[in-house]
Amino acid sequence: MKRISFLALGSALLLASCNQTSLPQTTVVDPTTSGLITFTLKPATPEKGLNGQALPTPTNVRVLVTNADTGFKLIKDVAVGAGASTVQARVPARGGYKLEAFSYLTKSVYDKRILKDGSIVNINVVQGQTTNVNLSLQALSMQLSAPASVVSGEQFKVAITNKPALIFNDIVYLRLSKTAFVQDSDFNISTAPYTVGNEITVNALSSDSSGTLYIQTRSFLAERFVESGESYVSFNYYSPSVDFGDALKTTDMVLPAGDISVGITY
């Protein structure tokens, strides 16, 4: 019987056998032509956030196994514990498998924060043999770049680098503020500008005085990772994250050089 071992090193990741997502009932995998994918999840040295601070301990890790040639898809969601554990998933024996994984912290049922991710492609499952694959999850590290100073009310560009592959439709929402952000969850996307590219053009906020302009982005989880009954908007990624202690992204906001004098007769 074929086994693939996945060693996921990146967060304290324990696969709890009582919290496994089983194959859909309509999916039948023939034991005589299949193999077992075995992923071992174990703690590793905590990675750092955007400015060197330790990331919080995740509550879960989610693993997605797909095969583009056959349309095969399997999701496993795993509760985090203190030690290592192993779980198995049966897949048809063939090549071309892809494994994607991410860890997250559940702050509430509607707010799950994505922490780290990773992927491996071209995994070959051959019946009766063992293939060992090591996957180290890396902290998401999307970076924002803006001019050193912007003019109140005028357009400027924010550049985006290291955009994660797991965000919904590549969409990045942006918000600006003349005061420091207090918490991530205050970010309302209803009127927020957004981009699917690597930069976004926005207008600096109007102001009667110069000061600091604060910049933050928000993204959601790609739908391919979402299980039945879930919403992709429940999984959030903020950059920089106020809640996780990232250094705030700022630029100096100055006033326009000229004045307009208006006389009104009434």
N, C-alpha and C positions, 0 to 999 in steps of 0.2 A: 504494500500500500504506500502510496506516495505521500511524503510530508514536505512542506516548506516551512522553515523556521524563520520568523520575523522577530528580530531583537530590536524593540523600539526604545531607544535611549534618549531621553530629552526632558522628561518631567517625572514626577513620582507617579508612575502609571501602573496601576494594578488592575488586572482583568478579573472582575468578580463573576463567578460562574452563574450567580443568580440574576445577573443583569445583562444577559446576552440577547442580541437580536437574532432570531432564527430565520432561516430561509423562508420566503413566501410559500404558502401552501401550494401554489400553482407551479413552483419550481421543483422538478424532480431530477436529482443527480444520481446516475447509475453507479453503484459502488464498484462494479466491475471495470468501469472505464474512467474512474475519477481518482483524485488524490486529496490529501488533507493539507490545508494551509494551517500552519501552527504559528501564532504570533505570541512571543514572550514579551511581556511588558514589565519593565523593572525601573527602579529609581536611578537617577543619574545626578551629577552635579548641577544644581540650579543655574540656569542661565540668567543673564542680566537684561534689564529693560533698556530703553533708548538712551538713558544717561547713567547706566551702570548699576542701578538699583536691582535688587532681587525681585523676580516675578513671584506672584502668589502661587500657592500650590493648587493645581487644577482639581476639579471634582470628577472629571470624566475625560476619556479619550475616545474618539470615534474613528473607526477604520472603514474605508470604502474600498472594496475589491471589484474591479470591472474588467471586462474583455471587450474591446471595440469590435472585434471580428464577429463575436457571437451575440453581443448585447447582454452578456451575463453581468449581474450586479448583486452585490451582497454588502450590507451595512452591519457592522457590529459596534454597539455603544457600550462602553465599559466604565464601571464605577471605580474610582481611585481608592486605593488602600495604602497600607504602610509597607507592604512587601511586594515581591514579584509573583506573577502567576501566569499560567498558560491557557490558551483556549484554542480550539480547532474549528475549522470551517471546511466543509467538503466542496470541492469544485471539480468540474470536468478536467481530465488530464489533457492539456494542450498548452501551447505557448501564447504569448501576447497579453499576459495579465498585467494590470497596473494596480498598485496599492497606494492609496492616499490616506493620510492620517492627520488628525489635529487634536490638540488638547484644549479643554475649556474649563472655565470656572462658572458654576451656576450661582448667580447672585439672587435670582428669582426665576420663576417659571417663564417669565417674559424677558429675562435679561441674562443671557449666557455669554460670557466674554471669551473670545478666541485668544489663545495664548501662543501656541507654537504649531508648526505644521511640517510636513515632509512627504515625499513620495518616492516610489521606485517603479520603474517601467520595465517592460520586456521580461517579465517573470515567466519561466518555463516550468510547467507542471508535467512531469513524466511519471506514469504509474510505476510504483515499485522502487522509486529512487527518492533520495532526500536532497532538497535544495535549501541551503541556508542563506537568508537575506537579512542584512543588518540595516535598520533605518533609525537614524538619529533625528529626532524632532528639533527644529530650530525656532527660536523666538521670532515672531513676526517683527519686522523692523522697517516699516514704510517710513520714508523721510520726506519732509516738506521743505522746500526752498523758496524764499521770497526776497525781494529787494531789501537792502538795509533800511531804506525809508520809502514811504509812499505819501502821496498827497491826498488829503481828505477829499472825498467825493470823486476822485479820479481812478481810472482803471489801472490795475497792475496784475501780474501773473504769479501764480503759485505753481511751482514745478513739483512733481511727485516721482520719487524713485523707490525701488524695491516694493512695488505693488504686489500683494500676495495673489497667488493663482486661485485661491479658494473663495474670493469675494464674488458676490452676486452680480453677474453681467458686467464685471469690471467697473461698476459704478462707485464713485467716491463723492460723497457729499461734503460740503465745506461750510463752516460757520465762522463769523468774525465777531469780535466784541471789543469795546473800549475798556472793559474791566476784565480781570482774570476770571477764567472759568472756575466754578465751584465744584461741579461734578459732571461726569460724562453724560449721565442720563438726562441732563437739561437740554441736550442737543435735539432740536425739533427739525425734522427734515421737510416739513410741509412747504416751506418757502425757501429752502436752502438751495443755492446753486450747486450743480454737480457736473462731473465729467466722466467719460468712459476712457479718456486718454491719459496722458502723462503730464498734463498741465491744465490749469483752469484760469480763465480771465474773470476777475471780479472787480467791483467798485469798492474802494475804501469807504468806510462809513463817514457820513457827514458829521462835522464837529465844529464847535466854535473855539476849540483850543487844541493845541498839539498834545501828543501823548503817546501811549503804547497801544498798538493794535494786536490783539490775540487771535491766533489762527488754529483751527482744529478740523479734522476730518472724521467721518463716520462711514462705515461700510457694513454690509450684511453678508451672510453665508450663502454660497452658491447652492442652488436648489438640488443639485445631484447628491448632496450630503444629507438632505432632509428626510426624515422618516415620516411615515403616515401619521397624520394628526398633528404634526408640528408645523410651525411657520418659520420661514427663513429669517424673518425680521426679529425673531427671538435671539438670534446669534449675532453679536455685535463685535466690531473691531474699531477702536478709536485710536487715532494717532494725531498728536501725542495723547496718552491717557492720563487724565487728571487723577482718577481713582487709583491708578497703579504707580503714581509718583514720577511719571515722565516729566522732563523739563518742558515747560510751555514754549510753544513756537510763537515768537513775537517779531514785530517790525516797528520802527519808529514812524508815527504818523504826524506829518507837518501840515500847516495850513497853506492854502494857495498864496502865491506871491503878491497878487493884486487884490484890490478891494473894489466893490461896486457900490456907488453912492446913488441912492434912489430917492427922488422927491415925489411925494404923492399929494396932490391937491384934492380936497374933498369938500 
